[in-house]
Amino acid sequence: MKKIENIALLNDYVSSYREKGKLVALVPTMGALHAGHVKLVEEAKNYADIVITYIFVNPTQFAEGEDLDTYPRTLEADIEKLEAVDCDALWLPSVQDIYPNGVEANIQAGEIAKPLEGANRPHFFNGVVSVLARMFVLSAPDVVMMGEKDFQQLQVVKKMVADKKFPLEIIGVETARDENGLALSSRNAYLSEAEYKIAIQLNKILKQLADNELSEVEATQALIEAGFDKVDYCTHREAENLCPNPKNPDRVLAAAWLGQTRLIDNMAMKRKT
Ligand code: AMP
């Protein structure tokens, strides 16, 4: 696997394939890779000839007091995992590459970013779209692989790509889960054994909400009874715009806290006919 640490090399690398008419996929990550990230790389091969993963812990999507400094950094293990799935290149941009004019979000994510995650982490999506727009300019990918695990993020980025007319396609990849249904996340590493036992209730309760076995209020209550300390939201929405659609929603989404760890999850809901 080619390791790329500066923009000039990235340019040469991408151009050399582009000249041969090859398609390039980008897999954006913040590292601490797990099977969910690996699935994005594997899936990317169905869409492109060359797969570039990048690892960049993006400072502008963390607010003061969030886990930027303690976010898990496991580069050697990440490289092993990427080599095991034959990822073609790993791009490790520097903060200067991404933010040449100072570390701040320079793109606003718009309306779709306001509910749910945006209401609880107002800085977050501006940081995400700013870093991705810069990455897209620098690497000019044909396709970009993103996880449905971060469902609102996926929709926000699709909207930004459409608004800015980036000539690329965002592909959403289904959430990878562990044997208990817990959505894989780099932040699961923070969970104690006792917290893990509570965490695995999240997908089960969300499934009951998706199947209309519980109302939003009942599902929220069930999360608290299961042991979650706080529920930021547990709701059904219209998948495309994340707006409430009380009559006929098609996505359920939740975010809940276990101690210092915030977990999110979502799944499809069958529309009524
Ligand atoms: P992150 O490193 O957490 O920023 O995630 C990088 C990419 O991997 C994002 O597009 C995430 O949605 C995706 N991702 C994270 N966890 C999972 C998962 N369990 N299944 C599928 N994709 C995931």
Boltz pocket constraint, residues with backbone or C-beta under 6 A from the ligand:
constraints:
  - pocket:
      binder: B
      contacts: [[A, 28], [A, 29], [A, 30], [A, 31], [A, 36], [A, 37], [A, 39], [A, 40], [A, 145], [A, 146], [A, 147], [A, 148], [A, 149], [A, 150], [A, 173], [A, 174], [A, 175], [A, 176], [A, 177], [A, 183], [A, 184], [A, 185], [A, 186]]
      max_distance: 6.0
